[in-house]
C-alpha cells in the first residue's frame, strides 16, 4: 500500500441519519463517495437538474478545498452528471453539501435515498497574486484557443 502524500482528518457534521460517511471505494481511489440524503425518491427527467442534499456539513481545513465530481458510472450508463463539475466547496463554508445533478441522458433517472451520487476530492489550494503586465512572453501556441492544436494524431 502506498501512503498518501497528504493525510488530513476532515471533521464531518452528519445530518443524514442512517447514511454512511463518505468513503473510498478502493484503496487507491482519489474520490470518496457522496450519498443522497433525500426523504423521497427524486426523478430527473432528461434535461432537468436538481440539487440533491448529502446530509453532510464539512469543516475543510484552511488551505484545502472540496471538489464535487461526477461518478463515471452514472455518466456513462445514464447520462447523469454534476452540472457545475467540479463543484467547489470552500474551506470557510459550513452548510450542508448539495450536489447539483443534471440528466443529460435520454430516459428519466430516479435517485433514491443512499444512492452514491458524486465523489468528493479534497485538494490543496494555491493562491496567487494577480500582477498587471504590459505583455506576455511568446510561446509556440500563442493565442490559439479551442481546437488550435488540431484533432489528428501526429
C-alpha positions as CSV (number, residue, x, y, z in Angstrom):
1,X,0.0,0.0,0.0
2,X,1.3,3.4,-0.9
3,X,0.7,6.1,1.7
4,X,-1.0,9.3,0.6
5,X,1.2,12.4,0.1
6,X,-1.1,14.4,2.4
7,X,-3.3,12.8,5.0
8,X,-5.7,15.0,7.0
9,X,-8.6,14.4,9.3
10,X,-11.7,16.0,8.0
11,X,-14.3,17.0,10.5
12,X,-17.8,16.0,9.4
13,X,-21.2,17.0,10.8
14,X,-23.6,14.3,9.6
15,X,-27.3,15.2,9.1
16,X,-28.3,12.2,7.1
17,X,-29.5,9.7,9.7
18,X,-28.6,6.2,8.8
19,X,-26.3,7.1,5.9
20,X,-22.6,6.3,5.8
21,X,-19.9,8.9,5.9
22,X,-18.1,9.5,2.6
23,X,-15.8,6.6,1.9
24,X,-13.3,5.5,-0.7
25,X,-14.5,2.5,-2.8
26,X,-10.9,1.2,-3.4
27,X,-7.5,1.7,-1.7
28,X,-6.2,4.0,-4.4
29,X,-9.4,5.9,-5.1
30,X,-9.0,9.7,-5.2
31,X,-12.6,10.5,-4.6
32,X,-14.9,9.4,-1.7
33,X,-18.5,8.6,-2.5
34,X,-21.2,11.0,-1.5
35,X,-24.7,9.6,-0.9
36,X,-28.2,11.1,-1.5
37,X,-29.8,12.2,1.8
38,X,-33.3,12.6,0.4
39,X,-36.6,11.6,2.2
40,X,-38.3,10.5,-1.0
41,X,-37.1,9.5,-4.5
42,X,-36.3,12.3,-6.9
43,X,-36.8,11.7,-10.6
44,X,-34.7,13.7,-13.0
45,X,-36.3,14.0,-16.4
46,X,-34.0,14.4,-19.4
47,X,-32.5,17.9,-19.5
48,X,-33.5,18.6,-15.9
49,X,-31.4,19.3,-12.9
50,X,-31.8,19.2,-9.1
51,X,-29.8,20.0,-6.0
52,X,-29.5,16.7,-4.1
53,X,-28.6,17.0,-0.4
54,X,-25.9,14.8,1.0
55,X,-26.7,15.2,4.7
56,X,-23.1,16.4,5.4
57,X,-21.5,19.6,6.6
58,X,-17.7,19.6,6.4
59,X,-15.1,21.7,8.2
60,X,-12.4,21.7,5.4
61,X,-9.1,23.0,6.8
62,X,-7.8,26.3,5.5
63,X,-5.5,25.7,2.5
64,X,-7.7,23.0,1.1
65,X,-10.9,22.8,-0.9
66,X,-13.5,20.1,-1.6
67,X,-14.2,19.2,-5.2
68,X,-17.6,17.5,-6.0
69,X,-17.1,15.4,-9.1
70,X,-19.3,13.2,-11.2
71,X,-19.4,9.4,-10.8
72,X,-18.3,8.0,-14.1
73,X,-20.7,5.1,-14.0
74,X,-23.7,7.4,-13.7
75,X,-22.5,9.5,-16.6
76,X,-21.8,6.5,-18.8
77,X,-24.8,4.4,-18.1
78,X,-27.5,7.1,-17.6
79,X,-26.1,10.5,-18.7
80,X,-26.3,11.8,-15.2
81,X,-23.5,14.1,-14.1
82,X,-22.7,17.1,-11.9
83,X,-23.9,20.2,-13.6
84,X,-21.1,22.5,-12.2
85,X,-18.4,19.9,-12.3
86,X,-16.2,20.1,-10.4
87,X,-18.3,21.9,-7.8
88,X,-16.1,23.7,-5.3
89,X,-16.6,23.7,-1.5
90,X,-14.6,26.5,0.0
91,X,-12.8,25.9,3.4
92,X,-15.0,28.5,5.1
93,X,-18.3,27.0,4.1
94,X,-20.1,25.2,6.9
95,X,-23.5,24.5,5.4
96,X,-24.9,21.2,4.1
97,X,-23.2,19.9,0.9
98,X,-25.6,19.5,-2.0
99,X,-24.8,18.0,-5.4
100,X,-26.2,19.7,-8.5
101,X,-27.1,16.8,-10.7
102,X,-28.3,17.1,-14.3
103,X,-29.7,14.3,-16.5
104,X,-28.1,14.6,-20.0
105,X,-29.5,11.1,-20.9
106,X,-32.5,10.1,-22.9
107,X,-34.5,8.5,-20.1
108,X,-35.8,9.7,-16.7
109,X,-33.4,8.8,-13.9
110,X,-34.6,8.2,-10.3
111,X,-32.4,8.9,-7.3
112,X,-33.2,7.2,-4.1
113,X,-32.0,7.7,-0.5
114,X,-28.5,6.4,0.0
115,X,-27.6,6.2,-3.7
116,X,-24.0,7.2,-4.5
117,X,-24.4,10.4,-6.5
118,X,-21.0,12.0,-6.7
119,X,-17.4,11.9,-5.5
120,X,-15.6,14.2,-3.1
121,X,-12.0,15.0,-3.6
122,X,-10.1,17.1,-1.0
123,X,-7.3,19.1,-2.7
124,X,-4.7,21.7,-1.7
125,X,-5.4,25.2,-2.8
126,X,-2.8,27.5,-4.4
127,X,-3.4,31.2,-4.0
128,X,-1.8,33.6,-6.4
129,X,-1.2,37.4,-6.7
130,X,-2.5,38.9,-9.8
131,X,0.0,41.3,-11.3
132,X,-0.6,43.6,-14.3
133,X,2.0,43.5,-17.1
134,X,2.4,45.2,-20.4
135,X,2.9,41.9,-22.4
136,X,3.4,38.2,-22.0
137,X,6.3,36.1,-23.2
138,X,5.9,34.4,-26.6
139,X,5.0,30.7,-26.7
140,X,4.6,28.2,-29.6
141,X,0.8,28.2,-29.1
142,X,0.4,31.9,-28.6
143,X,-3.2,33.0,-28.5
144,X,-4.6,29.9,-30.2
145,X,-7.7,28.8,-28.4
146,X,-10.2,26.0,-28.7
147,X,-9.1,23.4,-31.2
148,X,-6.0,25.3,-32.2
149,X,-3.7,22.3,-31.8
150,X,-5.9,20.1,-34.2
151,X,-7.6,16.8,-33.9
152,X,-5.4,14.4,-35.7
153,X,-2.6,12.5,-34.1
154,X,0.9,13.2,-35.2
